[in-house]
């Protein structure tokens, strides 16, 4: 299983970015996909997830600003991030499967920096 995350960059507060996670070796429509982030000195945290059935879940800090979606035909998951804040600055990781099980797969991370 390989997860290729890209789309990060530098953006001003209030701006938008869209992250993409291209998967191979696993079908994004057949498993739970998630975006996590880790800021310097902080623990990795769940940002958003989408289940096999299409149910979405968001952390309180991003609810209403971020949207997770998937394109089964492209086998890709997206994270649309709007109204970005400096506290959204982190490395964002794509995840597939179930955390803390043998079916847990991570992408390489993409850095998002939001300037004030």
The 8 nearest C-alpha neighbors of each residue, nearest first, counted from 0:
[[1, 24, 23, 25, 2, 104, 22, 105],
 [2, 0, 23, 22, 24, 3, 106, 104],
 [1, 3, 106, 22, 21, 20, 4, 105],
 [2, 4, 21, 20, 106, 22, 1, 5],
 [5, 3, 20, 19, 108, 109, 106, 2],
 [4, 6, 19, 109, 18, 7, 20, 3],
 [5, 7, 18, 17, 19, 8, 109, 4],
 [8, 6, 111, 110, 109, 5, 18, 16],
 [7, 9, 111, 112, 110, 10, 6, 16],
 [8, 10, 112, 113, 111, 11, 7, 114],
 [11, 9, 113, 14, 114, 112, 8, 12],
 [12, 10, 114, 113, 14, 115, 13, 9],
 [11, 13, 84, 83, 115, 14, 114, 113],
 [14, 12, 82, 83, 11, 84, 15, 81],
 [13, 15, 12, 82, 83, 11, 10, 81],
 [16, 14, 81, 80, 83, 82, 13, 17],
 [17, 15, 80, 79, 18, 81, 14, 7],
 [18, 16, 79, 78, 80, 6, 19, 77],
 [17, 19, 6, 78, 77, 5, 7, 79],
 [18, 20, 77, 5, 4, 76, 6, 21],
 [21, 19, 4, 76, 3, 75, 2, 77],
 [20, 22, 75, 3, 2, 74, 19, 4],
 [23, 21, 2, 1, 74, 75, 20, 3],
 [24, 22, 1, 25, 0, 2, 21, 26],
 [23, 25, 0, 1, 22, 26, 2, 27],
 [26, 24, 23, 0, 27, 22, 29, 1],
 [25, 27, 28, 29, 74, 30, 24, 22],
 [28, 26, 29, 74, 30, 25, 71, 32],
 [27, 29, 26, 51, 71, 30, 74, 69],
 [30, 28, 51, 26, 27, 31, 25, 52],
 [31, 29, 51, 96, 27, 28, 32, 50],
 [32, 30, 50, 96, 51, 49, 95, 33],
 [33, 31, 95, 49, 48, 94, 30, 96],
 [34, 32, 48, 94, 47, 93, 49, 95],
 [33, 35, 93, 47, 46, 92, 94, 48],
 [36, 34, 45, 46, 92, 44, 91, 93],
 [37, 35, 91, 90, 43, 44, 89, 92],
 [36, 38, 43, 89, 90, 42, 41, 44],
 [37, 39, 89, 41, 40, 90, 88, 36],
 [40, 38, 41, 37, 89, 42, 90, 88],
 [41, 39, 38, 42, 37, 43, 89, 90],
 [40, 42, 38, 39, 37, 43, 44, 36],
 [43, 41, 37, 44, 40, 38, 39, 36],
 [42, 44, 37, 36, 35, 41, 45, 38],
 [45, 43, 35, 36, 42, 46, 37, 41],
 [44, 46, 35, 47, 34, 36, 58, 43],
 [47, 45, 35, 58, 34, 57, 44, 36],
 [48, 46, 57, 34, 56, 33, 45, 58],
 [49, 47, 33, 56, 55, 32, 34, 50],
 [48, 50, 55, 32, 54, 53, 31, 33],
 [51, 49, 31, 53, 54, 52, 30, 32],
 [50, 52, 30, 29, 31, 53, 28, 49],
 [53, 51, 50, 54, 49, 28, 29, 30],
 [54, 52, 50, 51, 49, 55, 28, 68],
 [55, 53, 50, 49, 52, 56, 51, 48],
 [56, 54, 49, 48, 53, 50, 57, 47],
 [55, 57, 48, 47, 49, 54, 58, 46],
 [58, 56, 47, 62, 46, 59, 61, 48],
 [57, 59, 46, 60, 61, 62, 47, 45],
 [58, 60, 62, 61, 57, 46, 63, 56],
 [59, 61, 58, 62, 57, 46, 64, 63],
 [62, 60, 64, 59, 65, 58, 63, 57],
 [63, 61, 59, 64, 57, 60, 58, 65],
 [62, 64, 65, 61, 66, 59, 81, 57],
 [63, 65, 81, 61, 62, 82, 80, 66],
 [66, 64, 80, 79, 61, 81, 63, 62],
 [65, 67, 79, 78, 68, 80, 64, 63],
 [68, 66, 78, 77, 79, 47, 65, 48],
 [69, 67, 77, 76, 66, 78, 70, 49],
 [68, 70, 76, 75, 77, 71, 67, 27],
 [69, 71, 75, 73, 72, 74, 76, 68],
 [70, 72, 74, 73, 28, 69, 27, 75],
 [71, 73, 70, 74, 75, 69, 28, 27],
 [72, 74, 75, 70, 71, 21, 69, 76],
 [75, 73, 71, 72, 27, 70, 22, 21],
 [74, 76, 21, 73, 20, 70, 69, 22],
 [77, 75, 69, 20, 68, 19, 70, 21],
 [78, 76, 19, 68, 18, 67, 69, 20],
 [77, 79, 67, 18, 17, 66, 80, 19],
 [78, 80, 17, 66, 65, 16, 77, 67],
 [79, 81, 65, 16, 15, 17, 78, 64],
 [82, 80, 15, 64, 83, 65, 14, 79],
 [83, 81, 13, 14, 64, 15, 84, 12],
 [82, 84, 13, 12, 81, 14, 15, 87],
 [83, 85, 12, 86, 87, 113, 13, 82],
 [84, 86, 113, 87, 88, 114, 115, 12],
 [87, 85, 88, 84, 113, 89, 83, 38],
 [86, 88, 85, 84, 89, 83, 113, 112],
 [87, 89, 112, 86, 111, 113, 85, 38],
 [90, 88, 38, 37, 111, 36, 110, 91],
 [89, 91, 110, 37, 109, 36, 108, 111],
 [90, 92, 36, 108, 109, 35, 89, 110],
 [93, 91, 108, 35, 34, 106, 36, 94],
 [92, 94, 34, 106, 33, 105, 20, 4],
 [95, 93, 105, 33, 104, 32, 34, 106],
 [96, 94, 32, 104, 31, 103, 33, 105],
 [95, 97, 103, 31, 102, 30, 32, 104],
 [98, 96, 103, 102, 100, 99, 95, 31],
 [97, 99, 103, 100, 96, 102, 104, 95],
 [100, 98, 103, 97, 101, 102, 96, 104],
 [101, 99, 102, 98, 103, 97, 96, 104],
 [100, 102, 103, 99, 97, 98, 104, 96],
 [103, 101, 100, 96, 97, 104, 98, 95],
 [102, 104, 96, 97, 98, 101, 100, 95],
 [103, 105, 95, 94, 96, 102, 106, 0],
 [106, 104, 94, 93, 2, 107, 95, 92],
 [105, 107, 2, 93, 3, 108, 92, 4],
 [106, 108, 92, 4, 105, 3, 109, 2],
 [109, 107, 92, 91, 106, 90, 4, 110],
 [108, 110, 91, 7, 90, 5, 4, 92],
 [111, 109, 90, 7, 89, 91, 8, 112],
 [110, 112, 7, 8, 88, 89, 90, 9],
 [113, 111, 88, 9, 8, 10, 114, 110],
 [114, 112, 85, 10, 11, 88, 12, 9],
 [113, 115, 11, 12, 85, 10, 112, 9],
 [114, 12, 85, 11, 113, 84, 13, 10]]
